[in-house]
Amino acid sequence: MKTKNYYQSLLTSFKIKGVELKKLLLLALIGSSVIITSCGGNQSKKNTEGKTNAVATAEPKIVKEQVTYTSGNDTLVGYLYYDENSNEKKPGIIVVHEWWGNNSYAQKRAQMLAELGYVALAADMYGHGKILDNPKDAQANADVIYSNPDLLKARMMAAYQTLINSNRVINDQIAAIGYCFGGTVVLNAAAMGVPLDAVVSFHGGLAGFKATPALKNTHVLVCNGGADSFVSEDDIKNFKNEMNRENVPFVFKEYEGATHAFTNPESTEAGKKFNMPIAYNESADKASWQDMIDFFKEHFPVK
């Protein structure tokens, strides 16, 4: 009983001018919240700034945009890849397809470049987005480009201008990469004066290559399969001699055991289906892609 009386008297003693303890505690809580709000003012601002910065540095969101463009009277269909969350202009890269046409493989490589921070265009060299499913038709369409250098240059320039027209690239920072047929195309485009800062040829043909002084403005990387039966030792010797004759620096990488089309995972099946000496080589694929990344870091970086 004494304990009970003690607490009752204690509660009674906390009445100040008729204000009960509950009211006093309420006032105390209100006061403390004002103090906390006041003291936390700068922190709140920091948090707001942090949120603003988070928006400005949002995770990349790579999008694909189909673009129809022209070269002379020809309609071409390309695919533009870029980071939708970036408002900054970036270096641009033209991706030139294998002889099969502008299919999902070329588009995948363009997407991978966009993931590295570039704006990439999977370009159409055949017209109307044509995709071939057999070597006979593929060779026939490739020969149209091989046999007409002016057409090759015109279609590469059309892709170049399409990148500029996208308003997403730094106009004087454009490079090109190509695969097989596309590798041959990008090397020859640079030799013909298409103003490319850098070119990378993956298992591209080198037969009959002629270097020109225009190549001095282009950084060149060639990624060649060591077991590529479509690229002879004489072709390689001629390429190197031509580049040296014009005093054009270049990097030539060779991947032991890699055949033609070594970067394309579908090449093994295609090789078996059409009895062609081509096959996917995972280690050479990864090594050559890393070699390209390192090459671009030095000569064509995303800033």
C-alpha positions in Angstrom: 0.0 0.0 0.0 2.8 2.4 0.8 4.3 1.8 -2.7 1.0 2.6 -4.3 0.6 5.8 -2.3 4.1 6.8 -3.2 3.5 6.6 -6.9 0.2 8.4 -6.6 1.9 11.2 -4.8 4.7 11.3 -7.3 2.2 11.7 -10.2 0.5 14.4 -8.3 3.7 16.2 -7.8 4.2 16.4 -11.6 1.1 18.7 -12.0 2.3 22.2 -12.9 -0.2 24.9 -12.7 -3.0 22.4 -13.4 -1.2 20.8 -16.4 -1.3 17.1 -16.1 1.6 14.9 -16.9 0.2 13.7 -20.2 -0.2 17.2 -21.4 3.4 18.0 -20.3 4.8 15.0 -22.1 2.8 16.0 -25.3 4.3 19.5 -25.2 7.8 18.0 -24.7 7.4 15.8 -27.7 6.2 18.7 -29.9 9.1 20.8 -28.8 11.6 18.0 -29.5 10.2 17.5 -33.0 10.7 21.2 -33.8 14.3 20.9 -32.6 14.9 17.8 -34.7 13.4 19.4 -37.8 15.5 22.5 -37.3 18.7 20.6 -36.7 18.1 18.2 -39.5 17.4 21.0 -42.1 20.8 20.6 -43.8 20.6 16.9 -43.8 17.2 17.1 -45.5 18.8 19.2 -48.2 21.6 16.8 -48.6 19.2 14.0 -49.0 17.3 15.9 -51.6 20.6 16.6 -53.5 21.4 13.0 -53.2 18.1 12.1 -54.9 18.8 14.6 -57.6 22.2 13.2 -58.2 20.8 9.7 -58.3 18.5 10.7 -61.1 21.4 12.3 -63.1 23.5 9.2 -62.8 20.7 6.7 -63.4 21.5 3.2 -64.5 21.9 2.9 -68.3 18.8 1.9 -70.2 19.8 0.6 -73.6 17.1 1.0 -76.2 16.9 -0.2 -79.8 15.5 2.1 -82.5 14.9 1.0 -86.1 16.0 3.7 -88.5 15.3 3.8 -92.2 17.8 5.8 -94.3 18.8 6.2 -97.9 21.9 6.0 -100.0 21.2 7.4 -103.5 18.0 5.7 -104.5 18.5 2.8 -102.1 16.5 2.3 -98.9 18.5 0.9 -96.0 17.3 -0.4 -92.6 19.6 0.0 -89.6 19.2 -0.4 -85.8 20.4 2.3 -83.5 21.4 1.4 -79.9 21.9 4.0 -77.2 21.4 4.8 -73.5 18.0 6.4 -73.1 19.0 7.8 -69.7 21.9 9.8 -71.0 21.5 13.3 -72.4 25.2 13.5 -73.3 26.4 13.0 -76.9 28.7 10.0 -77.2 31.2 8.7 -79.7 29.4 6.7 -82.4 30.3 3.3 -83.9 29.0 1.8 -87.1 28.7 -2.0 -86.9 28.9 -3.8 -90.3 27.3 -7.2 -90.5 28.7 -10.5 -91.9 27.7 -11.6 -95.4 24.4 -12.9 -94.0 23.1 -9.4 -93.7 22.0 -7.1 -90.9 20.7 -9.9 -88.6 20.5 -10.4 -84.9 24.2 -11.0 -84.5 25.3 -7.6 -85.8 22.5 -6.1 -83.7 23.7 -7.9 -80.6 27.2 -6.4 -81.1 25.8 -3.0 -81.5 23.9 -3.4 -78.2 27.1 -4.5 -76.5 28.9 -1.4 -77.7 26.0 0.7 -76.3 26.5 -1.0 -73.0 30.1 0.2 -73.1 28.8 3.7 -73.4 28.9 4.3 -77.2 26.0 5.0 -79.6 26.1 2.2 -82.1 24.4 1.7 -85.5 24.0 -1.8 -86.9 24.2 -0.6 -90.5 22.6 -2.2 -93.6 25.0 -2.7 -96.6 22.6 -4.7 -98.7 19.5 -2.6 -98.7 16.0 -3.0 -97.4 17.3 -4.8 -94.4 17.9 -7.9 -96.5 19.0 -11.1 -94.5 20.2 -14.2 -96.3 20.0 -17.8 -95.2 22.4 -19.6 -97.6 26.0 -19.0 -98.8 25.0 -18.7 -102.5 22.8 -15.6 -101.9 25.1 -14.3 -99.3 28.1 -14.4 -101.6 26.1 -12.8 -104.4 25.1 -9.8 -102.3 28.5 -9.4 -100.8 30.0 -9.5 -104.3 27.8 -6.5 -105.3 29.6 -4.5 -102.6 33.1 -5.9 -103.2 32.9 -5.2 -106.9 31.7 -1.6 -106.5 34.0 0.4 -104.3 31.9 3.6 -104.9 28.8 1.8 -103.6 30.7 0.5 -100.6 31.8 4.0 -99.7 28.4 5.6 -100.4 26.6 3.1 -98.1 29.2 3.6 -95.3 28.8 7.4 -95.6 25.1 7.0 -95.4 25.5 5.0 -92.2 28.0 7.7 -91.0 25.5 10.5 -91.7 22.7 8.5 -90.0 24.6 8.4 -86.8 25.2 12.2 -87.0 21.5 12.8 -87.8 20.5 10.9 -84.6 21.8 13.9 -82.7 23.2 11.5 -80.1 26.8 11.3 -81.2 29.8 13.6 -81.2 30.0 14.4 -84.9 33.7 14.1 -85.4 34.1 11.0 -83.2 32.9 8.0 -85.3 34.5 4.6 -85.7 33.5 1.3 -87.3 33.7 -2.4 -86.5 32.9 -5.3 -88.9 32.6 -9.0 -89.0 33.8 -11.2 -91.9 32.4 -9.3 -94.9 31.9 -6.4 -92.5 35.6 -6.5 -91.5 36.6 -6.2 -95.1 34.2 -3.3 -95.6 35.4 -1.2 -92.7 39.1 -1.5 -93.6 38.4 -0.5 -97.2 36.0 2.3 -96.2 38.8 3.8 -94.1 41.2 3.4 -97.0 38.7 5.2 -99.3 38.5 8.2 -97.0 35.4 7.6 -94.9 36.5 9.7 -91.9 36.6 7.0 -89.2 38.7 7.6 -86.1 39.2 3.9 -85.6 38.2 0.6 -87.3 38.3 -3.0 -86.0 38.1 -5.9 -88.3 37.0 -9.3 -86.8 37.9 -12.2 -89.1 37.6 -10.0 -92.1 38.9 -10.8 -95.5 42.2 -9.2 -96.5 42.6 -10.3 -100.1 43.8 -7.6 -102.4 43.9 -4.9 -99.7 45.3 -1.6 -100.8 46.4 1.0 -98.2 46.1 4.7 -98.9 47.3 7.9 -97.2 43.7 8.4 -95.9 44.4 5.6 -93.4 46.8 7.7 -91.5 43.8 9.4 -89.9 42.4 6.0 -88.6 43.5 3.7 -85.9 43.4 0.1 -87.1 43.0 -3.1 -85.3 42.7 -6.5 -87.1 41.6 -9.5 -85.2 42.4 -12.6 -87.2 41.8 -16.3 -86.6 45.1 -18.2 -86.7 43.3 -21.1 -88.5 41.2 -19.0 -90.8 41.4 -20.8 -94.2 39.8 -17.8 -95.9 42.7 -15.6 -95.0 46.0 -16.8 -96.5 49.5 -16.0 -95.3 50.0 -14.1 -98.6 46.9 -12.0 -97.7 48.3 -11.2 -94.3 51.8 -10.4 -95.7 50.2 -8.1 -98.3 48.1 -6.3 -95.7 51.1 -5.6 -93.5 53.3 -4.6 -96.4 50.6 -2.2 -97.7 50.2 -0.6 -94.2 53.9 -0.2 -93.8 54.3 1.2 -97.3 52.0 4.0 -96.3 53.5 4.3 -92.8 50.1 3.6 -91.2 50.3 2.3 -87.6 48.2 -0.8 -87.0 47.7 -3.6 -84.5 47.4 -7.2 -85.9 46.1 -9.8 -83.4 46.0 -13.5 -84.2 44.1 -16.1 -82.2 45.6 -19.6 -82.2 43.3 -22.3 -83.5 40.5 -19.9 -84.4 38.8 -20.4 -87.7 36.8 -18.0 -89.9 33.7 -16.5 -88.1 35.2 -17.4 -84.7 33.2 -14.7 -82.8 29.7 -15.9 -83.9 28.1 -18.7 -81.7 26.0 -19.7 -84.6 28.9 -20.3 -87.0 29.5 -23.9 -85.8 26.1 -25.0 -86.8 26.3 -23.0 -90.1 29.6 -24.6 -90.9 28.2 -28.1 -90.5 25.0 -27.2 -92.4 26.8 -25.8 -95.4 30.1 -27.7 -95.1 32.2 -24.6 -94.5 35.4 -24.4 -92.4 33.9 -22.0 -89.8 33.3 -22.5 -86.1 32.7 -20.6 -82.9 35.7 -20.2 -80.6 34.7 -18.9 -77.2 38.2 -18.0 -75.9 39.1 -16.2 -79.2 35.7 -14.4 -79.1 36.2 -13.1 -75.6 39.9 -12.3 -76.2 39.2 -10.3 -79.4 36.4 -8.4 -77.8 38.7 -7.5 -74.9 41.4 -6.5 -77.3 38.9 -4.2 -79.0 37.9 -2.7 -75.6 41.5 -2.0 -74.7 42.2 -0.6 -78.2 39.2 1.8 -77.9 40.3 2.9 -74.4 43.6 4.1 -75.9 42.4 5.4 -79.2 38.6 5.9 -79.1 37.5 6.3 -75.5 34.1 7.2 -74.0 34.8 10.3 -71.9 
